[in-house]
């Protein structure tokens, strides 16, 4: 018995010593990791680094960020303030919130900062994309890309967008069961982007297969930069290579003129012609990477905003009523929408305010990345040269003092009486700002407005679950487990009643 007790005590002491040793090593490694990054501060600057934690060796706080989503940033902002340091996706990062701080970053492109997406994003999207280019190369690419989203180009896309959205809503209304809006909005926006931007004409099954591969690419854009079997980066690269093979065949057909009988120009046509006008011939690699970038810019973010629009209108039926009344007052009731133009869209002021409010409350992208080209000051702290800077769109919208009751959905805040959206230019930045502002923002807003017009003129919809879903924010805003909704056609008598009421 005595020997058993001795053996038990010996085992207990050994286990306790092992646990204490592991905890000690973890504490030491954590401290050394923090000191390692503290030593990179600019010693020529007397300002301190921002407050915050660098997490654990190599992983930093990436796992916390992926698990917590938006709660990660809000909890640290509450603890450390509008500027804090952390370590995400293999890099030291300073997270920045607030209009004045972001103004300095966005207007400091090419002087204080330079665009810097995570390494995984750079690898997967490629070096020939607009988002990964800098300096003169960025200015040249942006000039070429501008024609893709010019007024004349958007006008030519308009009826095709309306046709695609209308067809999708009719399909939703014909379903006998509820619709998962977020997956459905992804399918809709992918078809719109693939047809209008790239000129792809595919069957339903081909669209589904291509969309599935593209979704795998996007889901792994913000993965750890580990190119090992089964890693997120490896999955993203595999998806990219598959898409490149498909795009190369489609581009070859376009260039060879096999689709010459199609008179409608798509964004890829505009891109190729614009490059020629600027004295540049785009290589096949440039065209493939740009095609993927166009899909990325127009697909997932617009799908996110589309589901947010449906969600918020579902929560606020009074806004639906006001949109209907505005459409009827402008002669755009359902029977008269065939003559829709960009000018008529711009005349729908309340609808414009609704779209702005959706993008304020639920901006699809949470922020943007930059790298400090030189050490500079923000809010009494130094931003060291070489560190990554991530500016927060969502947090800035939530904390801007210009918005009264910022947590509420209130499109009238953008109306002429209050005009909260124009009080401080950088309090409202769903599309970024400066020379890096989203070049496709007009296309995105056009799709959202047409979706709203078609919805309120065609359907009524109601939530199919007891409660509204929670919203996930990484990598973009979307409802957790989808947004389950019943769609039904509006009866002709109901449309007539709306017209008389207006």
Secondary structure as UniProt FT lines:
FT   HELIX           2..38
FT   TURN            39..40
FT   TURN            43..44
FT   TURN            57..59
FT   HELIX           62..68
FT   HELIX           70..80
FT   STRAND          83..88
FT   TURN            89..90
FT   STRAND          91..96
FT   HELIX           99..106
FT   TURN            107..108
FT   TURN            110..112
FT   STRAND          113..115
FT   HELIX           119..125
FT   TURN            127..128
FT   TURN            131..132
FT   HELIX           135..146
FT   HELIX           147..149
FT   HELIX           151..174
FT   STRAND          179..180
FT   HELIX           181..196
FT   TURN            197..198
FT   HELIX           204..219
FT   TURN            220..222
FT   TURN            229..230
FT   HELIX           232..256
FT   TURN            257..261
FT   HELIX           267..277
FT   TURN            278..279
FT   HELIX           284..298
FT   HELIX           300..315
FT   HELIX           317..329
FT   TURN            330..331
FT   HELIX           334..339
FT   HELIX           342..346
FT   HELIX           349..361
FT   STRAND          367..372
FT   STRAND          376..378
FT   TURN            379..380
FT   STRAND          381..383
FT   TURN            385..386
FT   STRAND          388..392
FT   HELIX           393..399
FT   TURN            401..402
FT   TURN            404..407
FT   HELIX           411..414
FT   TURN            416..418
FT   HELIX           420..422
FT   HELIX           425..427
FT   TURN            430..431
FT   HELIX           434..436
FT   TURN            439..440
FT   HELIX           441..458
FT   STRAND          459..463
FT   STRAND          471..472
FT   STRAND          478..479
FT   TURN            480..481
FT   STRAND          484..489
FT   HELIX           492..501
//
